[in-house]
Amino acid sequence: MIQRVRGTRDFTPQDMSRRRQLEDLLRRISRDYGYREIQTPVLENAELFVTKSGPGVLNEMYSFEDKGGRAIALRPELTAPIIRFYVNDLTNLPMPLKLFCISSCFRYEEPQSGRYREFYQYDVEIIGSEKAEADAELLLLADDLCRRLGLNEVEFRIGHVGIIRGLLDAAGMPQDRQSELLRLVDKKKLDEARAYMLSEGVSEADAGDILATCQKKGDREVLKGLKGEASEYLERVIRLAEKGGASNLSLDLGVVRGLDYYTGLVFEIDAPELGAEKQICGGGSYALAELFGGQPVQSTGMAFGFDRLILAMEKTGQLAPEEGIELFILAVTPAQSEEMVRLAGGARKAGISTEFDLMGRSMSKSLKYASSRGARYALILGEREMAAGKVLLRDMDNGEQSEIGIGSVVDELRQRLAVR
Ligand code: HAM
């Protein structure tokens, strides 16, 4: 038997019904906030990601040489592709450009529950604004989404890369040495972070202060005593988002994010019910357009892990079961087959979801199948009834059967289904 590729998944009809429910909800909330949907290709030139996504993502990237000798990658994330698309084709659109997509991404990671090699993201980007209002709007959307999904225990961790970078500047660490430090802080390797700072000439006292700042968590109070634009900006974003109704927000100055492109506000959201892989969202503001050959443009965005949202919603019982069909039609003998197909056509035209028998099995087996498909009604075409211009309509919930005229099948079903 040929197995699927490690870290990938097949989705059953039941899985897909749940995934569609989430997609519908994501499209609805995107629309409510004025975001427009786009799609980019699964394949990109590898250099798109080499430029700025950071070694974390690069080590995990699926990349290969194509038949023309080009270095190609399966996209590990959606931000760089969206900004490439913007720089290629969308710069004439009015700003801000508010875009979203729901797409697959690929990372060569060690698979475990909630971590896959092929996974999906719901990505939201605002291109063209450097205002606190844009970052605040993202937080509002994220907060609203978690609420609509019934994820009431989520934890926001909001920071600003400028706070730690500002302290590192003041401590004399050159900017091109700072990314490595942020990476260690992101991985919570604080002992290594201290050793790295000391090896880069930062004093013991400054290193201690910087690590203490990285560990500050809580409400806006944690910003007290911090000076500089970054902390003022962060305070303003939180204030705006709270005015807009967000109530779950909390700060964590140690959040600096693994991807290299962030320049300002950064945040992550955890759903504690998910255990080890509990991070359902990551985002922040960044400037990538210039790097990809465009004019300098500030952007901000976030991506939710689609699969992790599904897992969290399963845990909180938020997903409805797969919808069944409304009608199943069966012919008792092959002589009624043509009428079966004709009646199915009429019902479908009337908007009634309908299957007809494709197997020619006994009535009891056909009804068993209809029930496994969640059919609400079955229409049984028997020789005797049909000779009298009638068919049997069976209510699959309670087994009650009644004879109805062939000509009134659609009207009768419409009435009964409307009553439900
Ligand atoms: P990220 O934090 O790398 O950020 O990924 C965003 C989310 O994708 C994570 O919080 C997680 O829920 C989900 N995720 C990541 N890797 C996996 C995996 N292997 N299996 C399942 N889910 C996973 C980004 O990708 C940035 N592009 C976000 C962004 C958008 N920043 C600005 N705009």
Boltz pocket constraint, residues with backbone or C-beta under 6 A from the ligand:
constraints:
  - pocket:
      binder: B
      contacts: [[A, 76], [A, 77], [A, 78], [A, 79], [A, 80], [A, 107], [A, 109], [A, 114], [A, 115], [A, 116], [A, 117], [A, 118], [A, 119], [A, 120], [A, 121], [A, 123], [A, 124], [A, 125], [A, 259], [A, 269], [A, 279], [A, 280], [A, 281], [A, 282], [A, 283], [A, 284], [A, 285], [A, 300], [A, 301], [A, 302], [A, 303], [A, 304], [A, 305], [A, 306], [A, 307], [A, 308]]
      max_distance: 6.0
